[in-house]
Amino acid sequence: MDIERKQNEIEKFYKDAARIKECFHHQKNECKGKIKQAHSIQKSGKLTILESLVNGNNCVYSFANSKVSYDNIMEDLIPIGKKEASTFFGFCDYHDSKLFSKIENNNFDNSDEHLFLHSYRSFAHSYHLKNEEIKAWNDPNYQQILITTYGKKAVEIKKKQFASLNKHLIQRKQILDNSIENNEFDNLNYLVHEFSGIIPFAVSDLITPIVSFSGKLMNNSDYDNLMVSQPIFTLLPEKDHSILIMAAFNFDTTSTEFIDEINSMPNYKFEKAISSIIIDSCQNTIISPRFWDSLSKKEKRLILNEYSIISMENQSKQKVFWSQFNLLKQKYYL
């Protein structure tokens, strides 16, 4: 199909223009080995729990991998192997192994260090992808595609927004770097929630809600007066349960209020809020085929439309997004 071929051509052009291979760790002099395709979500443990057979191969789904059609921006999700799911060229061999050994090789213990390391890795993935996006938008050849699509003025405005956003991201990275350097892990506030069963999702992302659930403005695109409030969102499946970690930098009172507000919700509203965040704000979401393939066409269409259209419309109106779908119902547990 022509539209799919065109999308594939643009995606390849973007990847070539955007590609960055750089270790996220601040001590570059310690780096050893190649910059690897690091997983933001553990491949051998977490992703293995979610994968299942699709067309004879063990696979998972992701919102980041979909096919288009003339009728829909997202027609359906494309199965991918766990080897390529949630990866980024963001750590060298040495730091990827050393940094995360305590959470890779030990059960989650709810300590400040475990909470920090999970959040640090989620932040690193989002930071890396945002810097790749910024690099692509500044690539002269890729800019011609963007200008043709959006117009020169829109591209220039977006580049200025990126420049402002990048200052905020660097500031936050410096705080995380200092924590690693000093072995102190008390600079984040957390919401931690344990589900009694295995949620059919894994998420590792830096989220950017436009408004909180109470209607408070959290982020805008005014590059002269940019407002940036980005909680870190991590949802991980374990052998018989799942763990949600939402983190906010201590200085970011708006994000802290956001996660406190969610934490105080009654259970059903809490589930709907987390479902809405996943659909509205989380691209790096890995989905179990056992869940996705069990849905009706109508249910799939609802989720895909919410992800690709409705949530974006609510963002432009600075309106709270509430999903019609509760992703966390116990009947969907694996």
C-alpha atoms as one frame of an Amber mdcrd trajectory, in Angstrom:
protein
   0.000   0.000   0.000   1.338   3.438  -1.024   0.609   5.103   2.321   2.516
   2.390   4.207   5.456   2.646   1.809   5.529   6.425   2.232   5.406   6.089
   6.023   8.270   3.590   5.955  10.365   5.926   3.795   9.796   8.863   6.165
  10.540   6.704   9.230  13.813   5.505   7.684  14.773   9.086   6.840  13.969
  10.125  10.403  16.017   7.313  11.961  19.035   8.193   9.830  18.765  11.888
  10.730  18.042  11.286  14.414  20.397   8.465  15.368  22.490   9.170  18.463
  24.788   6.622  20.080  25.930   7.995  23.419  26.164   6.662  26.953  23.771
   8.492  29.277  26.115   8.086  32.253  27.904  11.304  33.165  31.331   9.681
  33.677  32.230   9.160  30.032  35.842   8.341  30.986  34.567   5.105  32.610
  32.787   3.876  29.469  33.833   0.462  28.178  32.611  -1.587  25.271  30.225
  -0.519  22.531  27.240   1.763  22.920  24.639  -0.972  22.957  20.940  -1.265
  22.239  20.048  -1.009  25.909  16.600  -2.019  27.103  14.607   0.505  29.104
  12.551  -2.489  30.268  14.429  -5.652  31.217  14.374  -8.115  28.307  15.081
 -11.399  30.074  12.639 -10.850  32.934   9.923  -8.256  32.382   9.437  -8.625
  28.630   9.530 -12.416  28.796   6.501 -12.272  31.098   4.536 -10.299  28.502
   5.539 -12.051  25.281   3.505 -14.789  23.626   3.086 -16.405  20.226   1.928
 -14.302  17.276   2.021 -16.035  13.896   4.283 -18.704  15.358   6.824 -16.309
  16.914   7.174 -15.000  20.461   6.350 -11.289  20.266   5.021  -8.242  22.056
   3.174  -5.156  20.841   3.995  -1.481  21.338   2.227   1.809  20.656   5.471
   2.862  18.943   5.034   0.162  16.274   1.846   0.410  14.252   0.633   0.365
  10.681  -1.412   3.072   8.995  -4.231   3.017   6.480  -6.220   5.504   4.439
  -8.909   5.344   7.128  -6.860   5.456  10.328  -3.647   7.026  11.629  -3.142
   3.794  13.556  -4.807   0.849  11.858  -3.384  -1.825  14.161  -0.298  -2.658
  16.201   2.606  -4.567  14.648   4.123  -7.478  16.626   7.826  -7.132  17.408
  10.362  -9.369  19.121  11.371  -8.513  22.689  14.972  -8.110  21.501  14.035
  -4.854  19.760  11.328  -3.679  22.152  12.007  -0.557  24.248  15.643  -0.306
  23.122  17.833   2.764  22.647  21.536   3.380  22.016  21.882   5.028  25.416
  24.438   3.091  27.499  27.817   1.485  26.976  28.277  -2.186  27.911  29.951
  -1.311  31.197  27.438   1.199  32.552  24.403  -0.738  31.358  25.613  -3.751
  33.355  27.028  -1.923  36.379  24.279   0.657  36.945  21.317  -1.674  36.893
  22.728  -4.864  38.383  20.900  -4.271  41.683  17.491  -4.180  40.013  18.291
  -6.745  37.317  19.601  -9.405  39.706  17.495  -8.797  42.826  13.801  -8.664
  43.661  12.274  -5.217  43.967  12.628  -4.091  47.592  10.903  -0.665  47.498
  14.127   1.027  48.659  15.035   4.547  47.554  17.842   3.066  45.472  15.608
   0.606  43.616  12.972   3.284  43.009  15.637   5.680  41.801  17.311   3.207
  39.413  14.022   2.248  37.750  13.121   5.930  37.378  16.627   6.836  36.209
  16.436   4.291  33.402  12.989   5.505  32.334  14.252   9.087  32.284  17.365
   8.083  30.314  15.255   6.450  27.592  12.971   9.478  27.187  15.904  11.904
  27.355  17.699   9.982  24.612  14.649   9.851  22.324  13.924  13.554  22.798
  17.512  14.432  21.900  17.220  12.269  18.799  14.047  14.136  17.842  15.788
  17.477  18.363  18.727  16.310  16.222  16.391  15.227  13.411  14.494  18.511
  13.403  17.816  20.316  12.996  19.001  18.058  10.163  18.956  20.117   6.907
  17.687  17.257   4.733  14.993  16.068   7.125  13.919  19.692   7.618  12.788
  19.805   3.997  10.285  17.023   4.710   9.117  18.852   7.838   8.756  22.166
   6.026   6.756  20.501   3.251   4.511  18.865   5.855   4.127  21.628   8.454
   5.425  24.830   6.844   8.602  26.803   7.551   7.129  28.928  10.348   5.847
  25.899  12.275   9.254  24.201  12.000  11.071  27.291  13.310   8.664  27.558
  16.265   9.127  23.860  17.059  12.926  24.236  17.015  12.693  27.117  19.502
  10.433  25.006  21.736  12.986  22.174  21.588  15.785  24.558  22.572  13.828
  25.708  25.634  12.819  22.163  26.588  16.382  20.921  26.268  17.528  23.326
  29.014  14.985  21.785  31.407  16.004  18.234  30.514  19.695  19.012  31.054
  18.883  20.501  34.470  17.037  17.333  35.485  19.779  15.082  34.142  22.313
  16.969  36.257  20.290  16.199  39.385  20.218  12.500  38.520  23.938  12.550
  37.701  24.675  14.034  41.135  22.630  11.286  42.786  24.631   8.593  41.008
  27.905  10.348  41.778  27.137  10.796  45.506  25.168   7.565  45.959  22.255
   9.563  47.379  18.768   8.736  46.186  16.435  11.120  47.998  15.828  13.757
  45.317  12.627  12.233  43.932   9.133  11.916  45.384   7.316   8.672  44.592
   3.958   7.048  44.151   4.424   3.276  44.459   1.529   0.887  43.865   1.607
  -2.902  43.725  -1.076  -4.723  41.731  -2.120  -8.156  42.942  -1.794  -9.678
  39.464   0.253  -9.219  36.301  -0.857  -6.153  34.333  -0.506  -6.906  30.578
   1.684  -3.815  30.065   5.163  -2.546  30.781   5.924   1.173  30.569   9.110
   3.211  30.851   8.535   6.878  30.057   8.787  10.531  30.941   5.216  11.820
  30.693   4.091  15.338  29.790   0.469  15.883  30.851  -0.918  19.206  29.630
  -3.164  19.479  32.673  -3.598  17.491  35.875  -6.776  15.559  36.634  -7.934
  18.513  38.729  -7.428  20.803  35.712  -4.158  22.490  36.749  -1.898  23.478
  33.857   1.327  21.423  33.902   2.988  21.957  30.506   2.770  24.393  27.631
   4.530  25.037  24.316   5.315  28.733  24.843   9.076  28.710  24.257   9.434
  32.173  25.838   7.646  31.102  29.036   7.908  27.347  28.818   6.226  25.375
  31.588   7.708  21.897  32.055   6.420  19.441  34.631   7.202  15.823  33.734
   6.651  12.925  36.121   8.588   9.722  35.416   6.284   6.755  34.795   7.402
   3.122  35.185   5.122   0.065  35.168   6.787  -3.325  35.477   5.407  -6.886
  35.481   6.830  -9.349  37.992   6.268 -13.116  38.198   2.927 -12.841  39.993
   2.225  -9.095  40.329   3.022  -5.702  38.800   4.630  -2.579  40.235   3.834
   1.026  39.342   6.411   3.711  40.145   5.636   7.354  39.468   8.410   9.793
  40.363   8.603  13.579  40.593  11.689  15.719  41.189  11.613  17.298  44.639
  11.678  20.822  43.205   8.788  20.068  40.812   5.822  20.771  43.088   3.327
  20.524  40.207   4.384  16.945  39.375   4.453  16.033  43.071   0.885  17.332
  43.458  -0.080  15.383  40.330   1.101  12.027  41.679  -0.281  12.794  45.158
  -3.669  13.527  43.596  -3.648  10.173  41.784  -2.507   8.348  44.911  -5.498
   9.689  46.858  -8.081   8.471  44.307 -10.423   5.581  45.102  -9.435   2.341
  43.375 -11.693   2.510  40.288 -10.820   6.149  39.585  -7.147   5.344  40.189
  -7.277   2.572  37.565  -8.981   4.891  35.080  -6.419   7.630  35.739  -3.471
   5.288  35.154  -5.154   3.881  32.028  -5.660   7.429  30.754  -2.007   8.319
  31.376  -0.800   5.226  29.488  -2.977   6.009  26.463  -2.450   9.766  26.585
   1.236  10.112  27.419   3.185   6.842  27.119   4.692   5.893  23.793   7.190
   3.432  25.261   4.464   1.001  26.271   4.931  -2.730  25.734   1.696  -4.698
  25.428   1.109  -8.410  25.877  -0.425 -10.149  22.826  -2.524 -12.195  25.258
  -4.315  -8.957  26.104  -4.350  -7.240  22.715  -5.399 -10.248  20.674  -8.238
 -10.981  23.108  -9.910  -7.636  22.393 -12.715  -7.148  19.914 -12.167  -4.966
  16.825 -14.338  -2.317  18.470 -12.225  -2.307  21.649  -8.980  -2.100  19.683
 -10.388   0.750  17.581 -11.385   2.660  20.725  -7.892   2.420  22.244  -6.089
   3.270  18.995  -8.374   6.234  18.311  -7.902   7.522  21.842  -4.136   7.169
  21.555  -3.757   8.736  18.109  -6.587  11.279  17.917  -8.724  11.983  20.972
  -5.952  12.501  23.521  -4.188  14.885  21.095  -7.386  16.875  20.633  -7.761
  17.187  24.405  -4.158  18.361  24.682  -4.733  21.135  22.155  -7.771  22.241
  24.184  -5.854  21.920  27.492  -8.578  19.505  28.559  -8.191  16.539  30.919
  -8.168  13.236  29.069 -10.153  10.388  30.596 -10.019   7.120  28.681 -13.235
   5.178  28.183 -11.204   1.987  28.621  -9.962   0.617  31.943  -6.744  -1.175
  31.012  -6.193  -2.331  34.584  -9.324  -4.419  35.135  -8.546  -7.675  36.878
 -10.075  -9.638  33.985  -7.098  -8.502  31.864  -4.467  -9.753  34.319  -2.186
 -12.382  32.783
